[in-house]
Amino acid sequence: MAQRIIGNPAPDFKMKTALGDGSGFGEVSLSDYKGKWLVLFFYPLDFTFVCPTEILALSGAIEDFQDLDAEILGVSVDSIHSHKAWINTSRDDNGLGGLNYPLASDFNKTVARDYGVLDEEEGVAFRGLFIIDPEGVVKYQVVTDLNVGRSNDETLRVLQALQSGGLCAANWRPGQANL
């Protein structure tokens, strides 16, 4: 049975990254996001078909997330070299053609396992998305099958609902009253 993660401190991590602009490599840890909201998402593999739709949609919405004091970090079990190659491959050739945030390598699968999204049989991460608050507490998680992409609109709506500080009804939108 999976360990409860909502409401608890986010599992710590330190991973190598490929920079979103494709220029090189970096390193990231959970503590780098202290004081900001973090949208941490896992995806199965580089150079696949559903993944770039999500990754590029999040990259295109970076200003919407940054306006909410949120950063984005993508994670898969691929190497930083695979990430960099995918970032530097044109969109016409099934690449990303650049991003507005880094992609982290969970090559040893530790972080995906810690967050409860590792498909042990396939050796890849499910599509897991976590919203972590500025104090490092997991406030939201959604995990989907490998074939189903996530919605940016819903992720933004949930982030805004969490930031509202109140009880939010189904389909709540910014500007609406809390319960």
C-alpha positions in Angstrom: 0.0 0.0 0.0 1.3 3.4 -0.9 2.5 5.8 1.8 0.3 8.9 2.3 2.1 11.9 0.9 -0.6 14.7 1.0 -0.2 17.0 4.0 3.3 15.7 4.7 6.7 17.2 3.9 7.6 16.4 0.3 10.3 13.7 0.0 13.6 15.4 -0.3 15.5 15.1 -3.6 18.7 16.2 -5.3 19.0 15.5 -9.0 21.0 16.5 -12.0 19.2 18.5 -14.7 19.3 19.5 -18.3 18.7 23.2 -18.6 15.6 24.1 -20.5 17.4 26.3 -23.0 19.5 23.3 -23.9 22.8 25.0 -23.0 24.1 22.5 -20.4 23.5 20.9 -17.1 22.7 21.8 -13.6 21.6 20.4 -10.3 18.4 20.9 -8.3 17.2 20.0 -4.8 13.9 20.5 -3.0 15.5 23.2 -0.9 16.0 25.3 -4.0 12.3 25.9 -4.0 11.9 26.9 -0.4 9.6 30.0 -0.2 8.0 29.2 -3.6 5.3 26.9 -4.9 6.6 24.0 -6.9 4.8 22.0 -9.6 6.8 18.8 -9.7 5.7 16.4 -12.4 6.9 13.0 -13.6 6.6 11.6 -17.1 7.6 8.2 -18.4 10.3 8.7 -21.1 11.9 11.2 -23.4 11.2 11.0 -27.2 7.7 9.6 -26.7 4.3 10.9 -28.0 2.1 12.1 -25.1 5.0 13.5 -23.0 5.9 16.4 -25.3 2.3 17.6 -25.4 2.4 18.1 -21.6 5.9 19.3 -21.3 5.5 21.9 -24.0 2.1 23.0 -22.7 3.6 23.6 -19.2 6.5 25.5 -20.8 4.1 27.7 -22.8 2.2 28.5 -19.6 5.3 29.3 -17.5 4.3 33.0 -17.0 0.9 31.9 -15.6 2.7 29.7 -13.1 5.4 32.3 -12.3 2.6 34.9 -11.7 1.4 32.6 -8.9 5.0 32.4 -7.5 5.3 28.8 -8.7 8.2 27.0 -10.4 8.0 23.9 -12.6 10.3 20.9 -12.6 9.9 17.9 -14.9 11.4 14.5 -14.0 11.8 11.2 -15.8 14.2 8.2 -15.4 16.1 9.2 -18.5 19.7 10.5 -18.3 20.5 14.2 -18.4 22.1 13.6 -21.8 18.8 12.2 -23.2 17.0 15.2 -21.7 19.5 17.6 -23.3 19.3 15.9 -26.7 15.4 16.0 -26.6 15.4 19.7 -25.6 17.8 20.5 -28.5 15.9 18.4 -31.0 13.4 20.5 -33.1 9.7 20.0 -32.6 9.3 18.9 -36.2 11.6 16.0 -35.3 9.7 14.9 -32.2 11.8 17.1 -30.0 11.1 19.9 -27.5 13.0 22.7 -29.2 13.7 24.4 -25.9 11.9 24.8 -22.6 11.3 27.4 -19.9 12.3 25.1 -17.1 14.7 22.2 -16.5 14.2 18.5 -16.8 15.7 16.4 -14.0 17.1 13.0 -14.3 15.9 10.3 -11.8 18.2 7.8 -13.4 18.3 5.6 -10.3 14.5 5.8 -9.9 14.8 6.9 -6.3 12.7 10.0 -6.5 9.9 8.4 -8.5 9.8 5.6 -5.9 9.9 8.1 -3.0 6.9 9.9 -4.5 5.0 6.7 -5.1 4.9 7.0 -8.9 7.4 4.4 -10.1 6.0 1.6 -12.2 8.3 -1.0 -10.9 7.4 -3.5 -13.6 8.1 -1.1 -16.5 10.9 0.8 -14.8 9.4 4.2 -15.6 7.4 6.8 -13.8 3.6 7.1 -14.1 2.4 10.6 -15.0 2.5 12.0 -11.4 2.0 15.7 -10.6 2.6 17.2 -7.2 2.0 20.8 -6.0 4.3 21.5 -3.1 3.8 24.7 -1.0 6.5 27.2 0.0 7.1 25.4 3.2 7.8 22.1 1.4 4.5 20.4 2.2 2.7 18.3 -0.5 -0.7 19.9 -1.1 -1.9 18.1 -4.2 -1.2 15.0 -6.2 -2.6 13.4 -9.3 -1.3 10.2 -10.9 -2.5 9.0 -14.2 -1.9 6.1 -16.5 0.9 6.3 -19.0 -1.5 7.1 -21.9 -3.3 10.0 -20.4 -1.9 13.6 -20.4 -2.7 16.1 -17.7 -4.5 19.5 -18.0 -2.6 22.7 -17.5 -5.9 24.5 -16.8 -6.7 22.2 -14.0 -3.2 22.4 -12.5 -3.5 26.2 -12.5 -7.0 26.1 -11.1 -5.9 23.8 -8.2 -2.8 26.0 -7.5 -5.0 29.1 -7.3 -7.5 27.2 -5.1 -4.7 26.2 -2.7 -3.4 29.7 -2.6 -6.9 31.1 -1.9 -6.6 29.8 1.7 -10.2 28.7 1.9 -12.6 25.9 1.1 -13.1 25.7 -2.7 -16.1 24.0 -4.2 -16.0 21.8 -7.2 -15.2 23.8 -10.4 -14.2 26.8 -8.2 -12.5 29.5 -10.2 -10.4 32.5 -9.1 -12.6 35.4 -8.1 -15.4 33.2 -6.8 -16.1 33.1 -3.1 -14.8 30.3 -0.9 -17.2 28.1 1.1 
